[in-house]
């Protein structure tokens, strides 16, 4: 197993987190892929000034992953989770979630995560870690669905 360090992010880490967030929205095919780095930076700063916390994971002193989460009722809601592209499929994502569960999050907390339906790799990852279906979010296009013909 690769030696992995972790630290709770501070406001100094906002630029780094925003850069990784930009790759995350691209990789998961999110609509926010149109947000600029400045917008993502402002949003990340606002997250960290609210109840969100971020953890940065490093190997050999280099950032390889991050998680952004907040407490939500009896659960931890994981809003963003990202492993740097060239470090994937080496077990780092799994190891990072183990670290969060064992050393960052209070023991026994339920964990929820939202994944875009078309993010098949992300879904495969969470399933491999034992996550199961809990809720389904639906949407209607702006202006509502086209009228059904009788
Ligand atoms: C999804 C993501 C976090 C996985 O990180 P990772 O470090 O590559 O994952 P791991 O190496 O720990 O993989 C653990 C298991 O998850 C599954 N898995 C991971 N990536 C997968 C992929 N691309 N396709 C299919 N299964 C995958 C596998 O079962 C894997 O075990 P294996 O390698 O022994 O087969 C990473 O690809 C990523 O950051 N993607 C972009 C952002 C994203 O989609 N985040 C999650 C949605 S919020």
Backbone and ligand atoms as CSV (ligand in chain L), in Angstrom:
chain,resi,resn,atom,element,x,y,z
A,1,UNK,N,N,0.842,-1.199,0.000
A,1,UNK,CA,C,0.000,0.000,0.000
A,1,UNK,C,C,0.880,1.253,0.000
A,2,UNK,N,N,0.502,2.242,-0.785
A,2,UNK,CA,C,1.264,3.491,-0.867
A,2,UNK,C,C,1.079,4.277,0.435
A,3,UNK,N,N,2.183,4.866,0.974
A,3,UNK,CA,C,2.048,5.681,2.192
A,3,UNK,C,C,1.327,6.977,1.855
A,4,UNK,N,N,0.240,7.226,2.563
A,4,UNK,CA,C,-0.565,8.413,2.262
A,4,UNK,C,C,-0.724,9.278,3.514
A,5,UNK,N,N,-0.430,10.558,3.382
A,5,UNK,CA,C,-0.650,11.495,4.485
A,5,UNK,C,C,-1.935,12.265,4.210
A,6,UNK,N,N,-2.467,12.878,5.268
A,6,UNK,CA,C,-3.654,13.702,5.047
A,6,UNK,C,C,-3.602,14.896,5.979
A,7,UNK,N,N,-4.284,15.952,5.588
A,7,UNK,CA,C,-4.378,17.133,6.455
A,7,UNK,C,C,-5.693,17.839,6.174
A,8,UNK,N,N,-6.186,18.506,7.213
A,8,UNK,CA,C,-7.393,19.306,7.057
A,8,UNK,C,C,-7.007,20.585,6.311
A,9,UNK,N,N,-7.740,20.889,5.250
A,9,UNK,CA,C,-7.406,22.066,4.435
A,9,UNK,C,C,-7.710,23.354,5.199
A,10,UNK,N,N,-6.926,24.384,4.908
A,10,UNK,CA,C,-7.169,25.715,5.456
A,10,UNK,C,C,-7.466,26.669,4.289
A,11,UNK,N,N,-7.680,27.932,4.623
A,11,UNK,CA,C,-7.974,28.907,3.560
A,11,UNK,C,C,-6.797,29.018,2.584
A,12,UNK,N,N,-5.570,28.710,3.043
A,12,UNK,CA,C,-4.412,28.749,2.140
A,12,UNK,C,C,-4.517,27.724,1.022
A,13,UNK,N,N,-5.307,26.688,1.255
A,13,UNK,CA,C,-5.423,25.607,0.268
A,13,UNK,C,C,-6.502,25.859,-0.777
A,14,UNK,N,N,-7.238,26.962,-0.635
A,14,UNK,CA,C,-8.368,27.201,-1.553
A,14,UNK,C,C,-7.931,27.161,-3.031
A,15,UNK,N,N,-6.813,27.821,-3.425
A,15,UNK,CA,C,-6.419,27.760,-4.844
A,15,UNK,C,C,-6.157,26.324,-5.323
A,16,UNK,N,N,-5.477,25.528,-4.497
A,16,UNK,CA,C,-5.207,24.127,-4.853
A,16,UNK,C,C,-6.506,23.329,-4.979
A,17,UNK,N,N,-7.393,23.507,-4.019
A,17,UNK,CA,C,-8.668,22.784,-4.052
A,17,UNK,C,C,-9.492,23.186,-5.274
A,18,UNK,N,N,-9.476,24.470,-5.599
A,18,UNK,CA,C,-10.258,24.943,-6.748
A,18,UNK,C,C,-9.718,24.333,-8.043
A,19,UNK,N,N,-8.395,24.216,-8.150
A,19,UNK,CA,C,-7.814,23.600,-9.356
A,19,UNK,C,C,-8.261,22.153,-9.477
A,20,UNK,N,N,-8.207,21.429,-8.358
A,20,UNK,CA,C,-8.633,20.025,-8.417
A,20,UNK,C,C,-10.132,19.940,-8.683
A,21,UNK,N,N,-10.891,20.894,-8.137
A,21,UNK,CA,C,-12.342,20.925,-8.366
A,21,UNK,C,C,-12.648,21.116,-9.857
A,22,UNK,N,N,-11.800,21.900,-10.526
A,22,UNK,CA,C,-12.024,22.132,-11.959
A,22,UNK,C,C,-11.891,20.808,-12.733
A,23,UNK,N,N,-10.883,20.023,-12.376
A,23,UNK,CA,C,-10.735,18.714,-13.035
A,23,UNK,C,C,-11.874,17.778,-12.655
A,24,UNK,N,N,-12.301,17.857,-11.401
A,24,UNK,CA,C,-13.409,16.995,-10.952
A,24,UNK,C,C,-14.669,17.247,-11.792
A,25,UNK,N,N,-15.044,18.521,-11.974
A,25,UNK,CA,C,-16.285,18.786,-12.718
A,25,UNK,C,C,-16.146,18.353,-14.167
A,26,UNK,N,N,-14.930,18.453,-14.715
A,26,UNK,CA,C,-14.719,17.968,-16.090
A,26,UNK,C,C,-14.876,16.454,-16.142
A,27,UNK,N,N,-14.239,15.770,-15.211
A,27,UNK,CA,C,-14.211,14.303,-15.251
A,27,UNK,C,C,-15.582,13.696,-15.013
A,28,UNK,N,N,-16.374,14.314,-14.149
A,28,UNK,CA,C,-17.676,13.713,-13.866
A,28,UNK,C,C,-18.754,14.214,-14.833
A,29,UNK,N,N,-18.376,15.115,-15.754
A,29,UNK,CA,C,-19.319,15.595,-16.759
A,29,UNK,C,C,-20.388,16.492,-16.170
A,30,UNK,N,N,-20.014,17.290,-15.183
A,30,UNK,CA,C,-20.983,18.146,-14.492
A,30,UNK,C,C,-21.280,19.403,-15.303
A,31,UNK,N,N,-22.474,19.925,-15.163
A,31,UNK,CA,C,-22.822,21.189,-15.834
A,31,UNK,C,C,-21.913,22.325,-15.386
A,32,UNK,N,N,-21.410,22.226,-14.160
A,32,UNK,CA,C,-20.525,23.283,-13.651
A,32,UNK,C,C,-19.204,23.329,-14.408
A,33,UNK,N,N,-19.009,22.443,-15.389
A,33,UNK,CA,C,-17.761,22.458,-16.164
A,33,UNK,C,C,-17.564,23.817,-16.824
A,34,UNK,N,N,-18.643,24.619,-16.930
A,34,UNK,CA,C,-18.530,25.956,-17.511
A,34,UNK,C,C,-18.036,26.993,-16.515
A,35,UNK,N,N,-17.956,26.636,-15.241
A,35,UNK,CA,C,-17.512,27.626,-14.247
A,35,UNK,C,C,-16.023,27.909,-14.431
A,36,UNK,N,N,-15.652,29.173,-14.285
A,36,UNK,CA,C,-14.238,29.536,-14.417
A,36,UNK,C,C,-13.499,29.184,-13.128
A,37,UNK,N,N,-12.165,29.212,-13.250
A,37,UNK,CA,C,-11.364,28.921,-12.057
A,37,UNK,C,C,-11.633,29.953,-10.960
A,38,UNK,N,N,-11.847,31.192,-11.359
A,38,UNK,CA,C,-12.138,32.237,-10.367
A,38,UNK,C,C,-13.454,31.913,-9.644
A,39,UNK,N,N,-14.451,31.517,-10.405
A,39,UNK,CA,C,-15.751,31.183,-9.787
A,39,UNK,C,C,-15.614,29.970,-8.854
A,40,UNK,N,N,-14.853,28.964,-9.323
A,40,UNK,CA,C,-14.674,27.770,-8.479
A,40,UNK,C,C,-13.890,28.119,-7.210
A,41,UNK,N,N,-12.946,29.054,-7.347
A,41,UNK,CA,C,-12.151,29.479,-6.190
A,41,UNK,C,C,-13.048,30.195,-5.179
A,42,UNK,N,N,-13.877,31.114,-5.668
A,42,UNK,CA,C,-14.784,31.842,-4.770
A,42,UNK,C,C,-15.743,30.873,-4.081
A,43,UNK,N,N,-16.254,29.909,-4.864
A,43,UNK,CA,C,-17.198,28.951,-4.286
A,43,UNK,C,C,-16.514,28.078,-3.234
A,44,UNK,N,N,-15.274,27.651,-3.535
A,44,UNK,CA,C,-14.555,26.803,-2.572
A,44,UNK,C,C,-14.292,27.575,-1.283
A,45,UNK,N,N,-13.925,28.850,-1.422
A,45,UNK,CA,C,-13.674,29.663,-0.223
A,45,UNK,C,C,-14.952,29.746,0.615
A,46,UNK,N,N,-16.077,29.955,-0.080
A,46,UNK,CA,C,-17.364,30.050,0.635
A,46,UNK,C,C,-17.698,28.714,1.317
A,47,UNK,N,N,-17.413,27.612,0.652
A,47,UNK,CA,C,-17.655,26.305,1.290
A,47,UNK,C,C,-16.892,26.214,2.614
A,48,UNK,N,N,-15.591,26.551,2.549
A,48,UNK,CA,C,-14.746,26.376,3.745
A,48,UNK,C,C,-15.085,27.374,4.841
A,49,UNK,N,N,-15.705,28.486,4.448
A,49,UNK,CA,C,-16.129,29.461,5.470
A,49,UNK,C,C,-17.475,29.060,6.076
A,50,UNK,N,N,-18.133,28.068,5.459
A,50,UNK,CA,C,-19.401,27.588,6.003
A,50,UNK,C,C,-19.117,26.311,6.803
A,51,UNK,N,N,-20.046,25.382,6.806
A,51,UNK,CA,C,-19.849,24.180,7.636
A,51,UNK,C,C,-19.060,23.090,6.919
A,52,UNK,N,N,-18.655,23.351,5.683
A,52,UNK,CA,C,-17.873,22.340,4.953
A,52,UNK,C,C,-16.431,22.306,5.460
A,53,UNK,N,N,-15.863,21.097,5.381
A,53,UNK,CA,C,-14.438,20.906,5.650
A,53,UNK,C,C,-13.850,20.162,4.467
A,54,UNK,N,N,-12.587,20.403,4.194
A,54,UNK,CA,C,-11.918,19.635,3.144
A,54,UNK,C,C,-10.699,18.953,3.737
A,55,UNK,N,N,-10.393,17.781,3.203
A,55,UNK,CA,C,-9.170,17.067,3.573
A,55,UNK,C,C,-8.367,16.851,2.292
A,56,UNK,N,N,-7.069,17.117,2.384
A,56,UNK,CA,C,-6.167,16.917,1.244
A,56,UNK,C,C,-5.287,15.707,1.554
A,57,UNK,N,N,-5.166,14.819,0.585
A,57,UNK,CA,C,-4.360,13.605,0.744
A,57,UNK,C,C,-3.089,13.765,-0.091
A,58,UNK,N,N,-1.965,13.324,0.478
A,58,UNK,CA,C,-0.686,13.500,-0.213
A,58,UNK,C,C,0.115,12.214,-0.187
A,59,UNK,N,N,0.868,11.986,-1.261
A,59,UNK,CA,C,1.900,10.951,-1.231
A,59,UNK,C,C,3.197,11.635,-1.640
A,60,UNK,N,N,4.281,11.325,-0.956
A,60,UNK,CA,C,5.579,11.957,-1.214
A,60,UNK,C,C,5.457,13.480,-1.266
A,61,UNK,N,N,4.611,14.036,-0.405
A,61,UNK,CA,C,4.468,15.494,-0.306
A,61,UNK,C,C,3.666,16.122,-1.435
A,62,UNK,N,N,3.128,15.299,-2.314
A,62,UNK,CA,C,2.356,15.815,-3.468
A,62,UNK,C,C,0.881,15.562,-3.264
A,63,UNK,N,N,0.020,16.547,-3.541
A,63,UNK,CA,C,-1.419,16.290,-3.392
A,63,UNK,C,C,-1.897,15.275,-4.435
A,64,UNK,N,N,-2.635,14.271,-3.980
A,64,UNK,CA,C,-3.122,13.237,-4.909
A,64,UNK,C,C,-4.645,13.112,-4.869
A,65,UNK,N,N,-5.286,13.713,-3.873
A,65,UNK,CA,C,-6.746,13.582,-3.770
A,65,UNK,C,C,-7.267,14.606,-2.765
A,66,UNK,N,N,-8.583,14.878,-2.854
A,66,UNK,CA,C,-9.208,15.686,-1.797
A,66,UNK,C,C,-10.653,15.250,-1.629
A,67,UNK,N,N,-11.178,15.588,-0.447
A,67,UNK,CA,C,-12.589,15.351,-0.149
A,67,UNK,C,C,-13.150,16.616,0.476
A,68,UNK,N,N,-14.402,16.940,0.126
A,68,UNK,CA,C,-15.109,18.088,0.710
A,68,UNK,C,C,-16.421,17.555,1.275
A,69,UNK,N,N,-16.692,17.828,2.531
A,69,UNK,CA,C,-17.850,17.203,3.183
A,69,UNK,C,C,-18.377,18.086,4.304
A,70,UNK,N,N,-19.585,17.736,4.766
A,70,UNK,CA,C,-20.159,18.449,5.916
A,70,UNK,C,C,-21.084,17.490,6.660
A,71,UNK,N,N,-21.323,17.765,7.932
A,71,UNK,CA,C,-22.295,16.948,8.653
A,71,UNK,C,C,-23.697,17.280,8.159
A,72,UNK,N,N,-24.540,16.283,8.042
A,72,UNK,CA,C,-25.925,16.517,7.600
A,72,UNK,C,C,-26.818,15.557,8.383
A,73,UNK,N,N,-27.492,16.084,9.398
A,73,UNK,CA,C,-28.296,15.209,10.256
A,73,UNK,C,C,-27.394,14.176,10.923
A,74,UNK,N,N,-27.786,12.897,10.802
A,74,UNK,CA,C,-26.995,11.834,11.428
A,74,UNK,C,C,-25.874,11.348,10.508
A,75,UNK,N,N,-25.687,12.036,9.381
A,75,UNK,CA,C,-24.752,11.536,8.367
A,75,UNK,C,C,-23.644,12.542,8.073
A,76,UNK,N,N,-22.649,12.064,7.348
A,76,UNK,CA,C,-21.672,12.939,6.707
A,76,UNK,C,C,-22.056,12.968,5.241
A,77,UNK,N,N,-22.210,14.167,4.692
A,77,UNK,CA,C,-22.478,14.238,3.256
A,77,UNK,C,C,-21.199,14.632,2.528
A,78,UNK,N,N,-20.769,13.721,1.662
A,78,UNK,CA,C,-19.545,13.941,0.901
A,78,UNK,C,C,-19.939,14.646,-0.393
A,79,UNK,N,N,-19.542,15.885,-0.522
A,79,UNK,CA,C,-19.980,16.679,-1.678
A,79,UNK,C,C,-19.040,16.522,-2.868
A,80,UNK,N,N,-17.747,16.478,-2.577
A,80,UNK,CA,C,-16.770,16.331,-3.660
A,80,UNK,C,C,-15.706,15.330,-3.227
A,81,UNK,N,N,-15.307,14.493,-4.173
A,81,UNK,CA,C,-14.209,13.559,-3.905
A,81,UNK,C,C,-13.474,13.347,-5.217
A,82,UNK,N,N,-12.174,13.527,-5.158
A,82,UNK,CA,C,-11.401,13.534,-6.409
A,82,UNK,C,C,-10.017,12.941,-6.181
A,83,UNK,N,N,-9.604,12.070,-7.102
A,83,UNK,CA,C,-8.233,11.549,-7.119
A,83,UNK,C,C,-7.575,12.049,-8.410
A,84,UNK,N,N,-6.392,12.609,-8.285
A,84,UNK,CA,C,-5.655,13.156,-9.440
A,84,UNK,C,C,-5.521,12.072,-10.517
A,85,UNK,N,N,-5.765,12.482,-11.766
A,85,UNK,CA,C,-5.893,11.511,-12.865
A,85,UNK,C,C,-4.764,10.491,-12.920
A,86,UNK,N,N,-3.519,10.974,-12.867
A,86,UNK,CA,C,-2.400,10.038,-13.064
A,86,UNK,C,C,-2.154,9.122,-11.866
A,87,UNK,N,N,-2.939,9.286,-10.807
A,87,UNK,CA,C,-2.769,8.437,-9.622
A,87,UNK,C,C,-3.932,7.460,-9.441
A,88,UNK,N,N,-4.792,7.361,-10.450
A,88,UNK,CA,C,-5.991,6.514,-10.274
A,88,UNK,C,C,-5.693,5.026,-10.442
A,89,UNK,N,N,-6.602,4.241,-9.970
A,89,UNK,CA,C,-6.568,2.775,-10.033
A,89,UNK,C,C,-5.340,2.208,-9.321
A,90,UNK,N,N,-4.924,2.892,-8.274
A,90,UNK,CA,C,-3.825,2.378,-7.439
A,90,UNK,C,C,-4.304,2.171,-6.011
A,91,UNK,N,N,-5.604,2.276,-5.829
A,91,UNK,CA,C,-6.152,2.068,-4.492
A,91,UNK,C,C,-6.138,3.311,-3.618
A,92,UNK,N,N,-5.726,4.466,-4.186
A,92,UNK,CA,C,-5.628,5.677,-3.351
A,92,UNK,C,C,-7.006,6.189,-2.936
A,93,UNK,N,N,-7.975,6.099,-3.846
A,93,UNK,CA,C,-9.328,6.543,-3.507
A,93,UNK,C,C,-9.875,5.733,-2.342
A,94,UNK,N,N,-9.733,4.430,-2.433
A,94,UNK,CA,C,-10.214,3.551,-1.356
A,94,UNK,C,C,-9.508,3.874,-0.044
A,95,UNK,N,N,-8.182,4.073,-0.136
A,95,UNK,CA,C,-7.391,4.367,1.066
A,95,UNK,C,C,-7.821,5.707,1.685
A,96,UNK,N,N,-8.099,6.677,0.832
A,96,UNK,CA,C,-8.516,8.005,1.339
A,96,UNK,C,C,-9.853,7.898,2.082
A,97,UNK,N,N,-10.780,7.141,1.548
A,97,UNK,CA,C,-12.077,6.992,2.234
A,97,UNK,C,C,-11.887,6.239,3.553
A,98,UNK,N,N,-11.005,5.235,3.565
A,98,UNK,CA,C,-10.702,4.528,4.831
A,98,UNK,C,C,-10.162,5.506,5.874
A,99,UNK,N,N,-9.267,6.400,5.442
A,99,UNK,CA,C,-8.687,7.385,6.374
A,99,UNK,C,C,-9.788,8.288,6.933
A,100,UNK,N,N,-10.667,8.754,6.052
A,100,UNK,CA,C,-11.752,9.629,6.512
A,100,UNK,C,C,-12.600,8.904,7.556
A,101,UNK,N,N,-12.950,7.656,7.253
A,101,UNK,CA,C,-13.811,6.899,8.170
A,101,UNK,C,C,-13.123,6.626,9.506
A,102,UNK,N,N,-11.847,6.298,9.447
A,102,UNK,CA,C,-11.161,5.871,10.671
A,102,UNK,C,C,-10.566,7.020,11.478
A,103,UNK,N,N,-10.210,8.129,10.791
A,103,UNK,CA,C,-9.433,9.141,11.504
A,103,UNK,C,C,-10.010,10.545,11.451
A,104,UNK,N,N,-10.973,10.766,10.577
A,104,UNK,CA,C,-11.504,12.137,10.461
A,104,UNK,C,C,-12.965,12.199,10.900
A,105,UNK,N,N,-13.788,11.295,10.398
A,105,UNK,CA,C,-15.206,11.336,10.721
A,105,UNK,C,C,-15.464,10.597,12.027
A,106,UNK,N,N,-16.453,11.074,12.782
A,106,UNK,CA,C,-16.812,10.401,14.035
A,106,UNK,C,C,-17.232,8.967,13.724
A,107,UNK,N,N,-16.830,8.064,14.613
A,107,UNK,CA,C,-17.096,6.636,14.385
A,107,UNK,C,C,-18.590,6.387,14.215
A,108,UNK,N,N,-18.908,5.499,13.322
A,108,UNK,CA,C,-20.287,5.051,13.186
A,108,UNK,C,C,-21.185,5.981,12.399
A,109,UNK,N,N,-20.616,7.052,11.823
A,109,UNK,CA,C,-21.470,7.967,11.034
A,109,UNK,C,C,-21.834,7.328,9.701
A,110,UNK,N,N,-23.076,7.514,9.302
A,110,UNK,CA,C,-23.519,7.146,7.976
A,110,UNK,C,C,-22.888,8.137,6.995
A,111,UNK,N,N,-22.583,7.695,5.786
A,111,UNK,CA,C,-21.973,8.587,4.797
A,111,UNK,C,C,-22.841,8.578,3.538
A,112,UNK,N,N,-23.181,9.763,3.042
A,112,UNK,CA,C,-23.941,9.842,1.798
A,112,UNK,C,C,-23.113,10.589,0.755
A,113,UNK,N,N,-23.325,10.236,-0.496
A,113,UNK,CA,C,-22.617,10.893,-1.586
A,113,UNK,C,C,-23.560,10.963,-2.784
A,114,UNK,N,N,-23.532,12.054,-3.515
A,114,UNK,CA,C,-24.340,12.181,-4.735
A,114,UNK,C,C,-23.440,11.957,-5.942
A,115,UNK,N,N,-23.906,11.207,-6.891
A,115,UNK,CA,C,-23.114,10.940,-8.093
A,115,UNK,C,C,-23.999,11.167,-9.313
A,116,UNK,N,N,-23.472,11.834,-10.338
A,116,UNK,CA,C,-24.250,12.023,-11.556
A,116,UNK,C,C,-24.474,10.656,-12.205
A,117,UNK,N,N,-25.684,10.474,-12.732
A,117,UNK,CA,C,-26.060,9.178,-13.292
A,117,UNK,C,C,-25.086,8.719,-14.376
A,118,UNK,N,N,-24.577,9.692,-15.160
A,118,UNK,CA,C,-23.697,9.281,-16.260
A,118,UNK,C,C,-22.241,9.066,-15.830
A,119,UNK,N,N,-21.947,9.315,-14.572
A,119,UNK,CA,C,-20.570,9.106,-14.080
A,119,UNK,C,C,-20.397,7.638,-13.689
A,120,UNK,N,N,-20.278,6.787,-14.711
A,120,UNK,CA,C,-20.256,5.341,-14.459
A,120,UNK,C,C,-19.033,4.910,-13.641
A,121,UNK,N,N,-17.897,5.569,-13.899
A,121,UNK,CA,C,-16.684,5.192,-13.157
A,121,UNK,C,C,-16.838,5.540,-11.681
A,122,UNK,N,N,-17.412,6.731,-11.439
A,122,UNK,CA,C,-17.637,7.144,-10.051
A,122,UNK,C,C,-18.588,6.178,-9.349
A,123,UNK,N,N,-19.655,5.803,-10.049
A,123,UNK,CA,C,-20.622,4.885,-9.441
A,123,UNK,C,C,-19.950,3.539,-9.150
A,124,UNK,N,N,-19.126,3.061,-10.102
A,124,UNK,CA,C,-18.428,1.776,-9.896
A,124,UNK,C,C,-17.525,1.856,-8.662
A,125,UNK,N,N,-16.893,3.035,-8.488
A,125,UNK,CA,C,-16.008,3.217,-7.330
A,125,UNK,C,C,-16.796,3.097,-6.023
A,126,UNK,N,N,-17.913,3.846,-5.927
A,126,UNK,CA,C,-18.653,3.835,-4.652
A,126,UNK,C,C,-19.230,2.449,-4.383
A,127,UNK,N,N,-19.686,1.791,-5.426
A,127,UNK,CA,C,-20.213,0.432,-5.221
A,127,UNK,C,C,-19.107,-0.508,-4.742
A,128,UNK,N,N,-17.896,-0.353,-5.325
A,128,UNK,CA,C,-16.777,-1.214,-4.912
A,128,UNK,C,C,-16.467,-1.016,-3.429
A,129,UNK,N,N,-16.772,0.202,-2.927
A,129,UNK,CA,C,-16.513,0.474,-1.501
A,129,UNK,C,C,-17.706,0.115,-0.617
A,130,UNK,N,N,-18.735,-0.477,-1.207
A,130,UNK,CA,C,-19.854,-0.957,-0.395
A,130,UNK,C,C,-21.026,-0.003,-0.300
A,131,UNK,N,N,-20.977,1.142,-1.019
A,131,UNK,CA,C,-22.116,2.064,-1.001
A,131,UNK,C,C,-23.258,1.437,-1.806
A,132,UNK,N,N,-24.488,1.677,-1.345
A,132,UNK,CA,C,-25.654,1.143,-2.053
A,132,UNK,C,C,-26.642,2.275,-2.331
A,133,UNK,N,N,-27.580,2.026,-3.243
A,133,UNK,CA,C,-28.549,3.054,-3.633
A,133,UNK,C,C,-29.386,3.480,-2.430
A,134,UNK,N,N,-29.591,4.797,-2.286
A,134,UNK,CA,C,-30.370,5.301,-1.157
A,134,UNK,C,C,-31.444,6.273,-1.617
A,135,UNK,N,N,-31.101,7.194,-2.542
A,135,UNK,CA,C,-32.076,8.183,-3.012
A,135,UNK,C,C,-31.854,8.410,-4.503
A,136,UNK,N,N,-32.876,8.861,-5.159
A,136,UNK,CA,C,-32.767,9.160,-6.584
A,136,UNK,C,C,-33.223,10.595,-6.775
A,137,UNK,N,N,-32.367,11.465,-7.332
A,137,UNK,CA,C,-32.754,12.856,-7.574
A,137,UNK,C,C,-33.221,12.985,-9.018
A,138,UNK,N,N,-34.413,13.523,-9.217
A,138,UNK,CA,C,-34.954,13.705,-10.567
A,138,UNK,C,C,-34.944,15.178,-10.915
A,139,UNK,N,N,-34.994,15.507,-12.196
A,139,UNK,CA,C,-35.070,16.913,-12.588
A,139,UNK,C,C,-36.023,17.076,-13.750
A,140,UNK,N,N,-36.522,18.296,-13.889
A,140,UNK,CA,C,-37.349,18.667,-15.022
A,140,UNK,C,C,-36.599,19.769,-15.749
A,141,UNK,N,N,-36.552,19.755,-17.078
A,141,UNK,CA,C,-35.820,20.810,-17.783
A,141,UNK,C,C,-36.440,22.175,-17.516
A,142,UNK,N,N,-35.681,23.266,-17.717
A,142,UNK,CA,C,-36.247,24.597,-17.493
A,142,UNK,C,C,-37.537,24.760,-18.293
A,143,UNK,N,N,-38.580,25.294,-17.669
A,143,UNK,CA,C,-39.849,25.450,-18.377
A,143,UNK,C,C,-40.717,24.216,-18.290
A,144,UNK,N,N,-40.205,23.154,-17.706
A,144,UNK,CA,C,-41.007,21.948,-17.539
A,144,UNK,C,C,-40.910,21.030,-18.740
A,145,UNK,N,N,-41.477,19.849,-18.590
A,145,UNK,CA,C,-41.430,18.854,-19.656
A,145,UNK,C,C,-42.368,19.259,-20.788
A,146,UNK,N,N,-42.069,18.886,-22.045
A,146,UNK,CA,C,-42.989,19.195,-23.139
A,146,UNK,C,C,-44.339,18.533,-22.898
A,147,UNK,N,N,-45.468,19.223,-23.336
A,147,UNK,CA,C,-46.786,18.636,-23.070
A,147,UNK,C,C,-46.946,17.300,-23.789
A,148,UNK,N,N,-47.632,16.390,-23.134
A,148,UNK,CA,C,-47.859,15.083,-23.759
A,148,UNK,C,C,-49.020,15.196,-24.746
A,149,UNK,N,N,-48.892,14.609,-25.910
A,149,UNK,CA,C,-49.996,14.652,-26.871
A,149,UNK,C,C,-51.054,13.631,-26.460
A,150,UNK,N,N,-52.314,14.002,-26.636
A,150,UNK,CA,C,-53.397,13.101,-26.226
A,150,UNK,C,C,-53.655,12.040,-27.271
L,1,LIG,C1,C,-13.775,7.700,-8.884
L,1,LIG,C2,C,-12.364,7.956,-8.343
L,1,LIG,C3,C,-12.450,8.749,-7.061
L,1,LIG,C4,C,-11.697,6.600,-8.070
L,1,LIG,O1,O,-10.419,6.821,-7.477
L,1,LIG,P1,P,-9.258,5.707,-7.589
L,1,LIG,O2,O,-8.153,6.099,-6.673
L,1,LIG,O3,O,-8.921,5.474,-9.003
L,1,LIG,O4,O,-10.014,4.415,-7.020
L,1,LIG,P2,P,-9.334,3.081,-6.442
L,1,LIG,O5,O,-8.077,2.788,-7.185
L,1,LIG,O6,O,-9.231,3.184,-4.956
L,1,LIG,O7,O,-10.449,2.011,-6.858
L,1,LIG,C5,C,-11.142,1.182,-5.907
L,1,LIG,C6,C,-12.111,0.321,-6.688
L,1,LIG,O8,O,-13.148,1.142,-7.274
L,1,LIG,C7,C,-13.508,0.626,-8.567
L,1,LIG,N1,N,-13.133,1.587,-9.600
L,1,LIG,C8,C,-12.332,2.674,-9.470
L,1,LIG,N2,N,-12.213,3.335,-10.641
L,1,LIG,C9,C,-12.941,2.632,-11.528
L,1,LIG,C10,C,-13.186,2.794,-12.926
L,1,LIG,N3,N,-12.640,3.812,-13.621
L,1,LIG,N4,N,-13.967,1.894,-13.556
L,1,LIG,C11,C,-14.504,0.858,-12.883
L,1,LIG,N5,N,-14.306,0.634,-11.543
L,1,LIG,C12,C,-13.535,1.518,-10.885
L,1,LIG,C13,C,-12.716,-0.662,-8.742
L,1,LIG,O9,O,-13.476,-1.739,-8.211
L,1,LIG,C14,C,-11.493,-0.389,-7.873
L,1,LIG,O10,O,-10.848,-1.569,-7.433
L,1,LIG,P3,P,-9.759,-2.276,-8.420
L,1,LIG,O11,O,-8.846,-1.203,-8.929
L,1,LIG,O12,O,-9.100,-3.261,-7.508
L,1,LIG,O13,O,-10.569,-2.900,-9.524
L,1,LIG,C15,C,-11.484,8.698,-9.404
L,1,LIG,O14,O,-11.569,8.010,-10.633
L,1,LIG,C16,C,-11.919,10.129,-9.643
L,1,LIG,O15,O,-11.484,11.035,-8.934
L,1,LIG,N6,N,-12.786,10.352,-10.656
L,1,LIG,C17,C,-13.240,11.700,-11.022
L,1,LIG,C18,C,-14.116,12.318,-9.946
L,1,LIG,C19,C,-15.257,11.436,-9.537
L,1,LIG,O16,O,-15.913,10.814,-10.357
L,1,LIG,N7,N,-15.467,11.374,-8.213
L,1,LIG,C20,C,-16.491,10.515,-7.635
L,1,LIG,C21,C,-17.839,11.050,-7.818
L,1,LIG,S1,S,-18.250,12.246,-6.587
